[in-house]
Amino acid sequence: MDIHDIALNLFAQLVGAPRSAPLDDAARIELGREAYRCAEAFIAAKDLYIREQPVGGMEPGY
């Protein structure tokens, strides 16, 4: 899953959330930007987590 898939999923969830009034175009654009910020933060955190994991289970010579 790449950043665009994550952002699209977040955007769809944010736009589809129940509201008392429909969203205007400016609000949808801002939600799209927020979705990309969240997706970038998620990927950065996931990469950092993976890099901090100990490497183990490898046999010598590999």
mmCIF file of the N, C-alpha and C atoms, coordinates in Angstrom:
data_MODEL
# 
_entry.id   MODEL 
# 
loop_
_atom_site.group_PDB 
_atom_site.id 
_atom_site.type_symbol 
_atom_site.label_atom_id 
_atom_site.label_alt_id 
_atom_site.label_comp_id 
_atom_site.label_asym_id 
_atom_site.label_entity_id 
_atom_site.label_seq_id 
_atom_site.pdbx_PDB_ins_code 
_atom_site.Cartn_x 
_atom_site.Cartn_y 
_atom_site.Cartn_z 
_atom_site.occupancy 
_atom_site.B_iso_or_equiv 
_atom_site.pdbx_formal_charge 
_atom_site.auth_seq_id 
_atom_site.auth_comp_id 
_atom_site.auth_asym_id 
_atom_site.auth_atom_id 
_atom_site.pdbx_PDB_model_num 
ATOM 1   N N  . MET A 1 1  ? 0.852   -1.165  0.000  1.00 0.00 ? 1  MET A N  1 
ATOM 2   C CA . MET A 1 1  ? 0.000   0.000   0.000  1.00 0.00 ? 1  MET A CA 1 
ATOM 3   C C  . MET A 1 1  ? 0.903   1.234   0.000  1.00 0.00 ? 1  MET A C  1 
ATOM 4   N N  . ASP A 1 2  ? 0.695   2.123   -0.942 1.00 0.00 ? 2  ASP A N  1 
ATOM 5   C CA . ASP A 1 2  ? 1.529   3.322   -1.012 1.00 0.00 ? 2  ASP A CA 1 
ATOM 6   C C  . ASP A 1 2  ? 0.802   4.521   -0.404 1.00 0.00 ? 2  ASP A C  1 
ATOM 7   N N  . ILE A 1 3  ? 1.476   5.650   -0.391 1.00 0.00 ? 3  ILE A N  1 
ATOM 8   C CA . ILE A 1 3  ? 0.934   6.837   0.263  1.00 0.00 ? 3  ILE A CA 1 
ATOM 9   C C  . ILE A 1 3  ? -0.383  7.281   -0.369 1.00 0.00 ? 3  ILE A C  1 
ATOM 10  N N  . HIS A 1 4  ? -0.523  7.113   -1.672 1.00 0.00 ? 4  HIS A N  1 
ATOM 11  C CA . HIS A 1 4  ? -1.745  7.537   -2.351 1.00 0.00 ? 4  HIS A CA 1 
ATOM 12  C C  . HIS A 1 4  ? -2.934  6.673   -1.941 1.00 0.00 ? 4  HIS A C  1 
ATOM 13  N N  . ASP A 1 5  ? -2.711  5.376   -1.799 1.00 0.00 ? 5  ASP A N  1 
ATOM 14  C CA . ASP A 1 5  ? -3.783  4.486   -1.338 1.00 0.00 ? 5  ASP A CA 1 
ATOM 15  C C  . ASP A 1 5  ? -4.216  4.839   0.087  1.00 0.00 ? 5  ASP A C  1 
ATOM 16  N N  . ILE A 1 6  ? -3.245  5.080   0.948  1.00 0.00 ? 6  ILE A N  1 
ATOM 17  C CA . ILE A 1 6  ? -3.550  5.431   2.335  1.00 0.00 ? 6  ILE A CA 1 
ATOM 18  C C  . ILE A 1 6  ? -4.305  6.755   2.392  1.00 0.00 ? 6  ILE A C  1 
ATOM 19  N N  . ALA A 1 7  ? -3.819  7.757   1.657  1.00 0.00 ? 7  ALA A N  1 
ATOM 20  C CA . ALA A 1 7  ? -4.461  9.071   1.655  1.00 0.00 ? 7  ALA A CA 1 
ATOM 21  C C  . ALA A 1 7  ? -5.875  8.995   1.093  1.00 0.00 ? 7  ALA A C  1 
ATOM 22  N N  . LEU A 1 8  ? -6.072  8.239   0.019  1.00 0.00 ? 8  LEU A N  1 
ATOM 23  C CA . LEU A 1 8  ? -7.410  8.108   -0.566 1.00 0.00 ? 8  LEU A CA 1 
ATOM 24  C C  . LEU A 1 8  ? -8.367  7.443   0.414  1.00 0.00 ? 8  LEU A C  1 
ATOM 25  N N  . ASN A 1 9  ? -7.904  6.409   1.088  1.00 0.00 ? 9  ASN A N  1 
ATOM 26  C CA . ASN A 1 9  ? -8.729  5.730   2.084  1.00 0.00 ? 9  ASN A CA 1 
ATOM 27  C C  . ASN A 1 9  ? -9.100  6.690   3.220  1.00 0.00 ? 9  ASN A C  1 
ATOM 28  N N  . LEU A 1 10 ? -8.120  7.427   3.735  1.00 0.00 ? 10 LEU A N  1 
ATOM 29  C CA . LEU A 1 10 ? -8.401  8.397   4.798  1.00 0.00 ? 10 LEU A CA 1 
ATOM 30  C C  . LEU A 1 10 ? -9.363  9.480   4.322  1.00 0.00 ? 10 LEU A C  1 
ATOM 31  N N  . PHE A 1 11 ? -9.146  9.991   3.113  1.00 0.00 ? 11 PHE A N  1 
ATOM 32  C CA . PHE A 1 11 ? -10.010 11.039  2.568  1.00 0.00 ? 11 PHE A CA 1 
ATOM 33  C C  . PHE A 1 11 ? -11.443 10.541  2.446  1.00 0.00 ? 11 PHE A C  1 
ATOM 34  N N  . ALA A 1 12 ? -11.610 9.328   1.932  1.00 0.00 ? 12 ALA A N  1 
ATOM 35  C CA . ALA A 1 12 ? -12.954 8.768   1.781  1.00 0.00 ? 12 ALA A CA 1 
ATOM 36  C C  . ALA A 1 12 ? -13.638 8.628   3.133  1.00 0.00 ? 12 ALA A C  1 
ATOM 37  N N  . GLN A 1 13 ? -12.882 8.223   4.141  1.00 0.00 ? 13 GLN A N  1 
ATOM 38  C CA . GLN A 1 13 ? -13.463 8.096   5.478  1.00 0.00 ? 13 GLN A CA 1 
ATOM 39  C C  . GLN A 1 13 ? -13.809 9.462   6.066  1.00 0.00 ? 13 GLN A C  1 
ATOM 40  N N  . LEU A 1 14 ? -12.944 10.452  5.855  1.00 0.00 ? 14 LEU A N  1 
ATOM 41  C CA . LEU A 1 14 ? -13.215 11.789  6.381  1.00 0.00 ? 14 LEU A CA 1 
ATOM 42  C C  . LEU A 1 14 ? -14.413 12.434  5.697  1.00 0.00 ? 14 LEU A C  1 
ATOM 43  N N  . VAL A 1 15 ? -14.492 12.314  4.376  1.00 0.00 ? 15 VAL A N  1 
ATOM 44  C CA . VAL A 1 15 ? -15.597 12.914  3.631  1.00 0.00 ? 15 VAL A CA 1 
ATOM 45  C C  . VAL A 1 15 ? -16.902 12.171  3.920  1.00 0.00 ? 15 VAL A C  1 
ATOM 46  N N  . GLY A 1 16 ? -16.818 10.864  4.095  1.00 0.00 ? 16 GLY A N  1 
ATOM 47  C CA . GLY A 1 16 ? -18.016 10.067  4.324  1.00 0.00 ? 16 GLY A CA 1 
ATOM 48  C C  . GLY A 1 16 ? -18.525 10.095  5.748  1.00 0.00 ? 16 GLY A C  1 
ATOM 49  N N  . ALA A 1 17 ? -17.815 10.755  6.651  1.00 0.00 ? 17 ALA A N  1 
ATOM 50  C CA . ALA A 1 17 ? -18.256 10.818  8.047  1.00 0.00 ? 17 ALA A CA 1 
ATOM 51  C C  . ALA A 1 17 ? -19.579 11.583  8.139  1.00 0.00 ? 17 ALA A C  1 
ATOM 52  N N  . PRO A 1 18 ? -20.468 11.128  9.011  1.00 0.00 ? 18 PRO A N  1 
ATOM 53  C CA . PRO A 1 18 ? -21.760 11.814  9.149  1.00 0.00 ? 18 PRO A CA 1 
ATOM 54  C C  . PRO A 1 18 ? -21.581 13.252  9.642  1.00 0.00 ? 18 PRO A C  1 
ATOM 55  N N  . ARG A 1 19 ? -22.293 14.160  9.002  1.00 0.00 ? 19 ARG A N  1 
ATOM 56  C CA . ARG A 1 19 ? -22.248 15.579  9.368  1.00 0.00 ? 19 ARG A CA 1 
ATOM 57  C C  . ARG A 1 19 ? -23.656 16.155  9.296  1.00 0.00 ? 19 ARG A C  1 
ATOM 58  N N  . SER A 1 20 ? -23.829 17.276  9.954  1.00 0.00 ? 20 SER A N  1 
ATOM 59  C CA . SER A 1 20 ? -25.134 17.933  9.919  1.00 0.00 ? 20 SER A CA 1 
ATOM 60  C C  . SER A 1 20 ? -25.310 18.751  8.637  1.00 0.00 ? 20 SER A C  1 
ATOM 61  N N  . ALA A 1 21 ? -24.194 19.162  8.023  1.00 0.00 ? 21 ALA A N  1 
ATOM 62  C CA . ALA A 1 21 ? -24.260 19.951  6.786  1.00 0.00 ? 21 ALA A CA 1 
ATOM 63  C C  . ALA A 1 21 ? -23.260 19.394  5.784  1.00 0.00 ? 21 ALA A C  1 
ATOM 64  N N  . PRO A 1 22 ? -23.591 19.466  4.491  1.00 0.00 ? 22 PRO A N  1 
ATOM 65  C CA . PRO A 1 22 ? -22.646 18.989  3.471  1.00 0.00 ? 22 PRO A CA 1 
ATOM 66  C C  . PRO A 1 22 ? -21.390 19.862  3.424  1.00 0.00 ? 22 PRO A C  1 
ATOM 67  N N  . LEU A 1 23 ? -20.305 19.266  2.939  1.00 0.00 ? 23 LEU A N  1 
ATOM 68  C CA . LEU A 1 23 ? -19.026 19.978  2.849  1.00 0.00 ? 23 LEU A CA 1 
ATOM 69  C C  . LEU A 1 23 ? -18.953 20.787  1.568  1.00 0.00 ? 23 LEU A C  1 
ATOM 70  N N  . ASP A 1 24 ? -18.362 21.973  1.660  1.00 0.00 ? 24 ASP A N  1 
ATOM 71  C CA . ASP A 1 24 ? -18.110 22.741  0.449  1.00 0.00 ? 24 ASP A CA 1 
ATOM 72  C C  . ASP A 1 24 ? -16.770 22.310  -0.152 1.00 0.00 ? 24 ASP A C  1 
ATOM 73  N N  . ASP A 1 25 ? -16.450 22.846  -1.326 1.00 0.00 ? 25 ASP A N  1 
ATOM 74  C CA . ASP A 1 25 ? -15.214 22.436  -2.015 1.00 0.00 ? 25 ASP A CA 1 
ATOM 75  C C  . ASP A 1 25 ? -13.959 22.748  -1.205 1.00 0.00 ? 25 ASP A C  1 
ATOM 76  N N  . ALA A 1 26 ? -13.919 23.895  -0.556 1.00 0.00 ? 26 ALA A N  1 
ATOM 77  C CA . ALA A 1 26 ? -12.733 24.273  0.226  1.00 0.00 ? 26 ALA A CA 1 
ATOM 78  C C  . ALA A 1 26 ? -12.514 23.294  1.376  1.00 0.00 ? 26 ALA A C  1 
ATOM 79  N N  . ALA A 1 27 ? -13.592 22.873  2.011  1.00 0.00 ? 27 ALA A N  1 
ATOM 80  C CA . ALA A 1 27 ? -13.470 21.916  3.119  1.00 0.00 ? 27 ALA A CA 1 
ATOM 81  C C  . ALA A 1 27 ? -12.984 20.562  2.605  1.00 0.00 ? 27 ALA A C  1 
ATOM 82  N N  . ARG A 1 28 ? -13.454 20.149  1.443  1.00 0.00 ? 28 ARG A N  1 
ATOM 83  C CA . ARG A 1 28 ? -12.991 18.874  0.872  1.00 0.00 ? 28 ARG A CA 1 
ATOM 84  C C  . ARG A 1 28 ? -11.517 18.937  0.503  1.00 0.00 ? 28 ARG A C  1 
ATOM 85  N N  . ILE A 1 29 ? -11.082 20.060  -0.027 1.00 0.00 ? 29 ILE A N  1 
ATOM 86  C CA . ILE A 1 29 ? -9.666  20.226  -0.370 1.00 0.00 ? 29 ILE A CA 1 
ATOM 87  C C  . ILE A 1 29 ? -8.813  20.146  0.894  1.00 0.00 ? 29 ILE A C  1 
ATOM 88  N N  . GLU A 1 30 ? -9.256  20.808  1.952  1.00 0.00 ? 30 GLU A N  1 
ATOM 89  C CA . GLU A 1 30 ? -8.506  20.767  3.209  1.00 0.00 ? 30 GLU A CA 1 
ATOM 90  C C  . GLU A 1 30 ? -8.492  19.361  3.796  1.00 0.00 ? 30 GLU A C  1 
ATOM 91  N N  . LEU A 1 31 ? -9.580  18.621  3.678  1.00 0.00 ? 31 LEU A N  1 
ATOM 92  C CA . LEU A 1 31 ? -9.605  17.233  4.138  1.00 0.00 ? 31 LEU A CA 1 
ATOM 93  C C  . LEU A 1 31 ? -8.630  16.375  3.338  1.00 0.00 ? 31 LEU A C  1 
ATOM 94  N N  . GLY A 1 32 ? -8.523  16.631  2.042  1.00 0.00 ? 32 GLY A N  1 
ATOM 95  C CA . GLY A 1 32 ? -7.561  15.913  1.208  1.00 0.00 ? 32 GLY A CA 1 
ATOM 96  C C  . GLY A 1 32 ? -6.132  16.187  1.638  1.00 0.00 ? 32 GLY A C  1 
ATOM 97  N N  . ARG A 1 33 ? -5.847  17.441  1.938  1.00 0.00 ? 33 ARG A N  1 
ATOM 98  C CA . ARG A 1 33 ? -4.502  17.799  2.419  1.00 0.00 ? 33 ARG A CA 1 
ATOM 99  C C  . ARG A 1 33 ? -4.216  17.136  3.761  1.00 0.00 ? 33 ARG A C  1 
ATOM 100 N N  . GLU A 1 34 ? -5.206  17.144  4.637  1.00 0.00 ? 34 GLU A N  1 
ATOM 101 C CA . GLU A 1 34 ? -5.036  16.510  5.951  1.00 0.00 ? 34 GLU A CA 1 
ATOM 102 C C  . GLU A 1 34 ? -4.833  15.004  5.796  1.00 0.00 ? 34 GLU A C  1 
ATOM 103 N N  . ALA A 1 35 ? -5.539  14.392  4.867  1.00 0.00 ? 35 ALA A N  1 
ATOM 104 C CA . ALA A 1 35 ? -5.374  12.958  4.621  1.00 0.00 ? 35 ALA A CA 1 
ATOM 105 C C  . ALA A 1 35 ? -3.940  12.649  4.180  1.00 0.00 ? 35 ALA A C  1 
ATOM 106 N N  . TYR A 1 36 ? -3.372  13.492  3.308  1.00 0.00 ? 36 TYR A N  1 
ATOM 107 C CA . TYR A 1 36 ? -1.982  13.272  2.881  1.00 0.00 ? 36 TYR A CA 1 
ATOM 108 C C  . TYR A 1 36 ? -1.002  13.503  4.038  1.00 0.00 ? 36 TYR A C  1 
ATOM 109 N N  . ARG A 1 37 ? -1.260  14.502  4.881  1.00 0.00 ? 37 ARG A N  1 
ATOM 110 C CA . ARG A 1 37 ? -0.381  14.718  6.042  1.00 0.00 ? 37 ARG A CA 1 
ATOM 111 C C  . ARG A 1 37 ? -0.411  13.504  6.966  1.00 0.00 ? 37 ARG A C  1 
ATOM 112 N N  . CYS A 1 38 ? -1.600  12.969  7.186  1.00 0.00 ? 38 CYS A N  1 
ATOM 113 C CA . CYS A 1 38 ? -1.722  11.781  8.046  1.00 0.00 ? 38 CYS A CA 1 
ATOM 114 C C  . CYS A 1 38 ? -1.048  10.567  7.406  1.00 0.00 ? 38 CYS A C  1 
ATOM 115 N N  . ALA A 1 39 ? -1.216  10.407  6.105  1.00 0.00 ? 39 ALA A N  1 
ATOM 116 C CA . ALA A 1 39 ? -0.596  9.285   5.407  1.00 0.00 ? 39 ALA A CA 1 
ATOM 117 C C  . ALA A 1 39 ? 0.926   9.387   5.470  1.00 0.00 ? 39 ALA A C  1 
ATOM 118 N N  . GLU A 1 40 ? 1.468   10.585  5.274  1.00 0.00 ? 40 GLU A N  1 
ATOM 119 C CA . GLU A 1 40 ? 2.915   10.778  5.360  1.00 0.00 ? 40 GLU A CA 1 
ATOM 120 C C  . GLU A 1 40 ? 3.418   10.462  6.761  1.00 0.00 ? 40 GLU A C  1 
ATOM 121 N N  . ALA A 1 41 ? 2.693   10.915  7.783  1.00 0.00 ? 41 ALA A N  1 
ATOM 122 C CA . ALA A 1 41 ? 3.100   10.642  9.165  1.00 0.00 ? 41 ALA A CA 1 
ATOM 123 C C  . ALA A 1 41 ? 3.045   9.144   9.458  1.00 0.00 ? 41 ALA A C  1 
ATOM 124 N N  . PHE A 1 42 ? 2.029   8.469   8.949  1.00 0.00 ? 42 PHE A N  1 
ATOM 125 C CA . PHE A 1 42 ? 1.904   7.027   9.156  1.00 0.00 ? 42 PHE A CA 1 
ATOM 126 C C  . PHE A 1 42 ? 3.077   6.285   8.523  1.00 0.00 ? 42 PHE A C  1 
ATOM 127 N N  . ILE A 1 43 ? 3.406   6.626   7.296  1.00 0.00 ? 43 ILE A N  1 
ATOM 128 C CA . ILE A 1 43 ? 4.499   5.945   6.594  1.00 0.00 ? 43 ILE A CA 1 
ATOM 129 C C  . ILE A 1 43 ? 5.832   6.230   7.284  1.00 0.00 ? 43 ILE A C  1 
ATOM 130 N N  . ALA A 1 44 ? 6.055   7.463   7.715  1.00 0.00 ? 44 ALA A N  1 
ATOM 131 C CA . ALA A 1 44 ? 7.301   7.796   8.422  1.00 0.00 ? 44 ALA A CA 1 
ATOM 132 C C  . ALA A 1 44 ? 7.403   7.002   9.721  1.00 0.00 ? 44 ALA A C  1 
ATOM 133 N N  . ALA A 1 45 ? 6.313   6.916   10.464 1.00 0.00 ? 45 ALA A N  1 
ATOM 134 C CA . ALA A 1 45 ? 6.327   6.163   11.729 1.00 0.00 ? 45 ALA A CA 1 
ATOM 135 C C  . ALA A 1 45 ? 6.538   4.674   11.477 1.00 0.00 ? 45 ALA A C  1 
ATOM 136 N N  . LYS A 1 46 ? 5.901   4.138   10.445 1.00 0.00 ? 46 LYS A N  1 
ATOM 137 C CA . LYS A 1 46 ? 6.054   2.718   10.122 1.00 0.00 ? 46 LYS A CA 1 
ATOM 138 C C  . LYS A 1 46 ? 7.496   2.422   9.711  1.00 0.00 ? 46 LYS A C  1 
ATOM 139 N N  . ASP A 1 47 ? 8.087   3.285   8.880  1.00 0.00 ? 47 ASP A N  1 
ATOM 140 C CA . ASP A 1 47 ? 9.470   3.082   8.462  1.00 0.00 ? 47 ASP A CA 1 
ATOM 141 C C  . ASP A 1 47 ? 10.423  3.136   9.656  1.00 0.00 ? 47 ASP A C  1 
ATOM 142 N N  . LEU A 1 48 ? 10.209  4.093   10.550 1.00 0.00 ? 48 LEU A N  1 
ATOM 143 C CA . LEU A 1 48 ? 11.054  4.202   11.733 1.00 0.00 ? 48 LEU A CA 1 
ATOM 144 C C  . LEU A 1 48 ? 10.915  2.963   12.601 1.00 0.00 ? 48 LEU A C  1 
ATOM 145 N N  . TYR A 1 49 ? 9.699   2.492   12.783 1.00 0.00 ? 49 TYR A N  1 
ATOM 146 C CA . TYR A 1 49 ? 9.463   1.293   13.587 1.00 0.00 ? 49 TYR A CA 1 
ATOM 147 C C  . TYR A 1 49 ? 10.187  0.088   12.980 1.00 0.00 ? 49 TYR A C  1 
ATOM 148 N N  . ILE A 1 50 ? 10.076  -0.079  11.679 1.00 0.00 ? 50 ILE A N  1 
ATOM 149 C CA . ILE A 1 50 ? 10.711  -1.216  11.008 1.00 0.00 ? 50 ILE A CA 1 
ATOM 150 C C  . ILE A 1 50 ? 12.230  -1.129  11.140 1.00 0.00 ? 50 ILE A C  1 
ATOM 151 N N  . ARG A 1 51 ? 12.796  0.057   10.979 1.00 0.00 ? 51 ARG A N  1 
ATOM 152 C CA . ARG A 1 51 ? 14.247  0.220   11.057 1.00 0.00 ? 51 ARG A CA 1 
ATOM 153 C C  . ARG A 1 51 ? 14.786  -0.021  12.458 1.00 0.00 ? 51 ARG A C  1 
ATOM 154 N N  . GLU A 1 52 ? 13.954  0.194   13.480 1.00 0.00 ? 52 GLU A N  1 
ATOM 155 C CA . GLU A 1 52 ? 14.409  0.004   14.852 1.00 0.00 ? 52 GLU A CA 1 
ATOM 156 C C  . GLU A 1 52 ? 14.281  -1.441  15.323 1.00 0.00 ? 52 GLU A C  1 
ATOM 157 N N  . GLN A 1 53 ? 13.652  -2.289  14.539 1.00 0.00 ? 53 GLN A N  1 
ATOM 158 C CA . GLN A 1 53 ? 13.495  -3.684  14.936 1.00 0.00 ? 53 GLN A CA 1 
ATOM 159 C C  . GLN A 1 53 ? 14.830  -4.408  14.810 1.00 0.00 ? 53 GLN A C  1 
ATOM 160 N N  . PRO A 1 54 ? 15.130  -5.267  15.780 1.00 0.00 ? 54 PRO A N  1 
ATOM 161 C CA . PRO A 1 54 ? 16.385  -6.008  15.688 1.00 0.00 ? 54 PRO A CA 1 
ATOM 162 C C  . PRO A 1 54 ? 16.349  -7.001  14.535 1.00 0.00 ? 54 PRO A C  1 
ATOM 163 N N  . VAL A 1 55 ? 17.479  -7.172  13.927 1.00 0.00 ? 55 VAL A N  1 
ATOM 164 C CA . VAL A 1 55 ? 17.607  -8.150  12.853 1.00 0.00 ? 55 VAL A CA 1 
ATOM 165 C C  . VAL A 1 55 ? 17.995  -9.468  13.520 1.00 0.00 ? 55 VAL A C  1 
ATOM 166 N N  . GLY A 1 56 ? 17.199  -10.467 13.301 1.00 0.00 ? 56 GLY A N  1 
ATOM 167 C CA . GLY A 1 56 ? 17.483  -11.748 13.931 1.00 0.00 ? 56 GLY A CA 1 
ATOM 168 C C  . GLY A 1 56 ? 17.000  -12.890 13.067 1.00 0.00 ? 56 GLY A C  1 
ATOM 169 N N  . GLY A 1 57 ? 17.361  -14.057 13.464 1.00 0.00 ? 57 GLY A N  1 
ATOM 170 C CA . GLY A 1 57 ? 16.911  -15.225 12.729 1.00 0.00 ? 57 GLY A CA 1 
ATOM 171 C C  . GLY A 1 57 ? 17.676  -15.516 11.457 1.00 0.00 ? 57 GLY A C  1 
ATOM 172 N N  . MET A 1 58 ? 18.697  -14.739 11.197 1.00 0.00 ? 58 MET A N  1 
ATOM 173 C CA . MET A 1 58 ? 19.469  -14.976 9.984  1.00 0.00 ? 58 MET A CA 1 
ATOM 174 C C  . MET A 1 58 ? 20.631  -15.910 10.315 1.00 0.00 ? 58 MET A C  1 
ATOM 175 N N  . GLU A 1 59 ? 20.838  -16.846 9.461  1.00 0.00 ? 59 GLU A N  1 
ATOM 176 C CA . GLU A 1 59 ? 21.942  -17.774 9.655  1.00 0.00 ? 59 GLU A CA 1 
ATOM 177 C C  . GLU A 1 59 ? 23.222  -17.153 9.116  1.00 0.00 ? 59 GLU A C  1 
ATOM 178 N N  . PRO A 1 60 ? 24.361  -17.485 9.713  1.00 0.00 ? 60 PRO A N  1 
ATOM 179 C CA . PRO A 1 60 ? 25.628  -16.938 9.198  1.00 0.00 ? 60 PRO A CA 1 
ATOM 180 C C  . PRO A 1 60 ? 25.822  -17.275 7.723  1.00 0.00 ? 60 PRO A C  1 
ATOM 181 N N  . GLY A 1 61 ? 26.341  -16.330 7.006  1.00 0.00 ? 61 GLY A N  1 
ATOM 182 C CA . GLY A 1 61 ? 26.619  -16.556 5.581  1.00 0.00 ? 61 GLY A CA 1 
ATOM 183 C C  . GLY A 1 61 ? 25.523  -16.052 4.680  1.00 0.00 ? 61 GLY A C  1 
ATOM 184 N N  . TYR A 1 62 ? 24.486  -15.505 5.247  1.00 0.00 ? 62 TYR A N  1 
ATOM 185 C CA . TYR A 1 62 ? 23.384  -14.973 4.404  1.00 0.00 ? 62 TYR A CA 1 
ATOM 186 C C  . TYR A 1 62 ? 23.356  -13.490 4.457  1.00 0.00 ? 62 TYR A C  1 
# 
